[in-house]
């Protein structure tokens, strides 16, 4: 069972306490956006086999949204971090680099 | 002495029949293995013949050749959909310079991991068309392939356990009537007659009726892959296992070939038919897909005496069940909600599925569960598949079947082969990749509301 550390209430929460919220750090397309941008925002997903960043909600706990960095091929959790950021924090990326040298995700590495 | 005489007589007849069948096979071209000796046909007679000569004459069902340097068409993925595509390319369009590449073993992905349900009671017209085409092809697939796929049209019912679901299925029944798909709405009493082990009273999940498709059912999933593989091999199509594609080569926006663990192979056209790993392959080819890969799991109980001779789907509680010919209760559950490539799902989904099913089937509470496994399903935003050209010329993709791919294997192969051979297919037209940008969704997530 997946166990994620909630960065708000500090609980190591079981998967049954959590609600998955899909890919992290999506930039919302505004009214001026092209069809292409709307399509990418709504449907195109990284869906990587490896390092991935996701949104999760501590649904049956403190109720807050947070981010998690995981490996989708091994289910290893690299770390969790608060929702108030538009990109993966440096220390999480450094932690992933130790475990997965040469990893990339979108423009991050 | 008389016994020996009879045996020698039988062998003589066997030899004659054998020659006749070879001639027939040569004429029909259906089971042609590309060499001078056509693939032997399976028949009751062949069983007797082999019994008389210590089973020394059986051949490998399909060959395992080394890859050639060039193929007209390469299909990546030797699951049901990939093999069916290759088969119909040969059968319907005479294209047999084809290789089917498989990184693992044949049919070892979702083809061997599903719950084998076949039905076509979909709401939207394009879905009904392709799933009903598939179901219709399943009807005589064993004869077509000369391989017993054990298609068992035992009937599929989808239980309505809420009023919302009831209205939904009644609507589907009307839609199916217009589409020419034979389904009907049946009462709780009829459900109880068809499935005596069911508890229709509730209180939490009362059975309010069901959508019943009499000619839906199950088939032996491995046999579907094996049967197509054997028929492909018989036409001279190369099936290459343990051959992982590591890169896709393109030139001026057009595909030129693939790099594999068995070396570089050139091709004119490339079909990507890899289900859960579609995103990985699309990434190699340089485009993104509106797909997310998640784990879906199933489990079987210990084998018991026959107790349920139809397929029951209970979508409100995310469970579906049938009894295999071995007697195991085959149970499928819901998909995980997060990206996952591990072919194993979250344990609590099993608990949820079984807990809910026990209310509808109380006798399940006494059963031990034997095995549990997972597969990686490729989910699109509208829960409908993608059979389409791609941004790279001559690369075609068949993916996004999500939780409902097995039932569609023959229809998907039929349509996708047409698309690859001629550039268009009426079965596939609605399932193109650009439908998401254009907002032409084929929304089956609302219609089914569950893994299927």
Contacts between the chains, C-beta under 8 A, distances in Angstrom:
chain1	res1	chain2	res2	distance
A	1	B	346	6.3
A	1	B	347	6.0
A	1	B	348	6.8
A	2	B	338	7.7
A	2	B	346	6.9
A	15	B	346	5.7
A	15	B	348	6.6
A	16	B	348	5.2
A	19	B	337	7.4
A	20	B	336	7.9
A	20	B	337	4.0
A	20	B	338	4.1
A	22	B	292	7.7
A	23	B	292	8.0
A	35	B	437	5.5
A	36	B	437	7.1
A	38	B	437	7.8
A	39	B	290	7.7
A	39	B	436	5.8
A	39	B	437	4.2
A	40	B	288	7.7
A	42	B	381	7.2
A	42	B	436	7.4
A	43	B	290	3.5
A	43	B	381	5.2
A	43	B	436	4.6
A	44	B	288	4.6
A	44	B	289	7.3
A	44	B	290	5.8
A	45	B	279	7.6
A	45	B	288	7.4
A	45	B	289	7.8
A	45	B	290	7.0
A	45	B	291	6.9
A	45	B	292	5.3
A	46	B	279	7.9
A	46	B	288	7.8
A	47	B	279	3.8
A	47	B	289	7.2
A	47	B	291	5.9
A	47	B	292	5.1
A	47	B	293	5.7
A	47	B	339	6.2
A	48	B	279	7.4
A	48	B	280	7.9
A	48	B	283	8.0
A	48	B	339	7.8
A	49	B	277	7.0
A	49	B	279	7.6
A	49	B	280	5.2
A	49	B	293	7.8
A	49	B	341	4.8
A	52	B	339	5.7
A	54	B	338	6.4
A	54	B	339	7.2
A	72	B	293	7.6
A	72	B	339	4.7
A	72	B	340	5.7
A	72	B	341	5.1
A	72	B	342	7.8
A	73	B	341	4.8
A	73	B	342	6.8
A	74	B	342	7.3
A	75	B	340	7.2
A	75	B	342	5.9
